[in-house]
Amino acid sequence: MIYRRFGTQKVVWLVCLLITVIGCQVVLPGAATPEPTATLELPATTTPEPTDTLAPSETPTVQCPVGTPESPPMVDPVTSPTDLLVQEVIVNANPKALQMIVTCESGTFSADRGADGAFHVMVTLLPNTTHNLVVSGVWTRNESPPGSGCFYGGASSAHRDKNYNPLVIVQGKP
């Protein structure tokens, strides 16, 4: 084979050279050059006139990093079933929590932090009803970094107690 005699690299260069020569038009001295058959005319370009007024620039949007969600409220286990029409729901939450809200079939109930640091929410129960509790915490909103327009905090909720049991109170015999 040819590449054994001359080497692979030389054969590759030779092939490239042949492709280049075949692909190009060779014009010999004294040979007639063909006349162009069509003339391409480009339209005249205009330069825009400068103006004294500038277009209003858009206000850049702040890209706030995604905040870490607040940890859900830690709810003590509830007593169920019960024959009482009121039950105290005790909730512990981080120090930024401002208020706890309990929502269930009998209504919405709230409490501020007590002297012991926990939230004691008194929930009125409907007779002979299963109450499915949702405990929501309201946290302070902080701007971080100050002046950035990025606010963090807000709310978080729980459907289970601190032992991962459902927050359900059965009052009487539903």
C-alpha positions as MATLAB code, in Angstrom:
seq = 'MIYRRFGTQKVVWLVCLLITVIGCQVVLPGAATPEPTATLELPATTTPEPTDTLAPSETPTVQCPVGTPESPPMVDPVTSPTDLLVQEVIVNANPKALQMIVTCESGTFSADRGADGAFHVMVTLLPNTTHNLVVSGVWTRNESPPGSGCFYGGASSAHRDKNYNPLVIVQGKP';
ca = [
       0.000    0.000    0.000;
       1.041    3.571   -0.608;
       0.999    4.622    3.040;
       3.510    1.844    3.911;
       6.021    3.228    1.459;
       5.608    6.970    2.238;
       4.133    6.927    5.723;
       0.643    7.809    6.874;
       1.395   11.465    7.599;
       2.786   12.095    4.095;
      -0.220   10.413    2.471;
      -2.610   12.596    4.469;
      -0.755   15.736    3.372;
      -0.767   14.563   -0.233;
      -4.542   13.947   -0.167;
      -5.115   17.415    1.341;
      -2.969   18.990   -1.370;
      -4.879   17.183   -4.146;
      -8.237   18.258   -2.711;
      -7.018   21.860   -2.555;
      -5.729   21.855   -6.151;
      -8.854   20.211   -7.545;
     -11.119   22.565   -5.623;
      -9.367   25.734   -6.851;
      -9.570   27.294  -10.312;
      -6.176   27.471  -11.835;
      -5.762   30.476  -14.136;
      -2.939   30.068  -16.590;
      -1.182   33.106  -18.072;
      -2.774   34.153  -21.344;
      -5.963   32.230  -20.652;
      -9.210   34.080  -21.075;
     -11.029   34.912  -17.889;
     -14.777   34.640  -18.009;
     -16.801   37.841  -17.990;
     -19.234   38.270  -15.117;
     -22.818   37.667  -16.157;
     -24.530   39.749  -13.491;
     -23.693   42.810  -11.452;
     -24.646   43.004   -7.819;
     -25.465   46.494   -6.599;
     -25.757   47.064   -2.878;
     -28.109   49.757   -1.567;
     -26.496   52.807   -0.065;
     -26.298   52.673    3.722;
     -27.162   55.597    5.942;
     -25.617   56.466    9.248;
     -28.141   57.254   11.977;
     -28.050   60.797   13.249;
     -27.020   61.160   16.895;
     -29.723   62.414   19.241;
     -29.423   64.533   22.341;
     -31.825   62.416   24.391;
     -31.126   58.970   25.688;
     -33.724   56.254   26.067;
     -34.626   55.692   29.722;
     -32.789   52.716   31.097;
     -34.621   49.983   32.869;
     -34.173   49.678   36.602;
     -32.091   46.575   37.234;
     -33.946   43.819   39.069;
     -32.441   42.472   42.248;
     -31.672   38.773   42.172;
     -32.394   37.606   45.710;
     -30.926   34.278   46.742;
     -33.423   31.632   47.784;
     -33.867   31.776   51.528;
     -33.873   28.840   53.864;
     -37.450   28.030   54.862;
     -38.368   28.455   58.502;
     -38.488   25.208   60.432;
     -42.066   24.077   61.065;
     -43.577   24.631   64.498;
     -42.987   21.812   67.005;
     -46.399   20.859   68.389;
     -46.837   18.819   71.572;
     -49.079   15.759   71.136;
     -52.809   16.489   71.459;
     -55.268   14.514   73.559;
     -57.630   12.456   71.432;
     -60.300   11.287   71.866;
     -61.591   13.773   74.404;
     -64.908   14.706   75.991;
     -63.745   18.301   76.625;
     -64.922   21.183   74.424;
     -61.629   23.136   74.776;
     -58.075   21.883   74.364;
     -54.792   23.695   74.844;
     -52.356   23.172   71.977;
     -48.759   23.851   73.020;
     -46.345   24.900   70.285;
     -42.593   25.545   70.429;
     -40.852   27.458   67.668;
     -37.635   29.326   66.997;
     -37.182   32.772   68.596;
     -38.171   34.639   65.407;
     -41.747   33.311   65.637;
     -44.256   36.028   66.517;
     -47.538   34.146   66.676;
     -49.036   30.663   66.262;
     -52.363   30.067   64.533;
     -54.363   26.836   64.767;
     -56.987   26.202   62.093;
     -59.496   23.333   62.249;
     -63.160   22.467   61.690;
     -64.265   24.624   64.654;
     -62.457   27.799   63.552;
     -59.157   29.687   63.714;
     -57.390   30.322   67.022;
     -54.144   32.156   67.782;
     -51.750   32.974   70.592;
     -48.606   35.001   71.177;
     -45.513   33.601   72.855;
     -45.997   32.916   76.549;
     -43.626   33.697   79.430;
     -42.214   30.163   79.199;
     -41.261   30.743   75.532;
     -43.970   28.430   74.168;
     -47.225   29.325   72.460;
     -50.384   28.167   74.275;
     -53.289   28.165   71.823;
     -56.739   27.482   73.280;
     -58.833   25.609   70.684;
     -62.601   25.373   71.024;
     -63.924   21.997   69.813;
     -67.265   21.196   68.236;
     -69.195   18.353   69.890;
     -69.003   14.926   68.225;
     -66.567   16.158   65.563;
     -63.170   15.086   64.260;
     -60.881   18.157   64.190;
     -57.935   18.137   61.769;
     -55.498   20.756   63.046;
     -53.078   22.838   60.997;
     -50.626   24.823   63.115;
     -49.074   27.815   61.358;
     -46.342   30.081   62.635;
     -45.830   33.707   61.685;
     -42.196   34.825   61.644;
     -40.610   38.249   61.523;
     -39.698   39.455   58.045;
     -36.096   40.579   57.741;
     -34.428   42.387   54.858;
     -31.085   40.791   54.161;
     -28.754   42.423   53.364;
     -30.279   45.725   54.517;
     -31.404   47.882   51.585;
     -31.364   44.959   49.119;
     -35.117   44.525   48.810;
     -34.702   40.823   49.666;
     -37.072   39.863   52.489;
     -36.984   36.587   54.366;
     -39.256   35.093   56.981;
     -43.000   34.726   56.734;
     -44.833   31.573   57.717;
     -44.501   27.829   58.138;
     -47.029   25.185   59.115;
     -47.350   21.707   60.594;
     -49.928   18.934   60.254;
     -48.158   16.557   62.645;
     -46.932   16.769   66.227;
     -43.276   16.563   67.270;
     -43.575   12.738   67.301;
     -44.864   12.780   63.688;
     -48.408   11.798   64.677;
     -51.305   13.520   62.850;
     -52.766   16.568   64.614;
     -56.282   15.175   64.970;
     -58.610   15.678   67.934;
     -61.749   13.569   68.075;
     -64.308   15.205   70.363;
     -67.035   12.880   71.649;
     -68.376   10.249   69.279;
     -68.423   11.629   65.733;
];
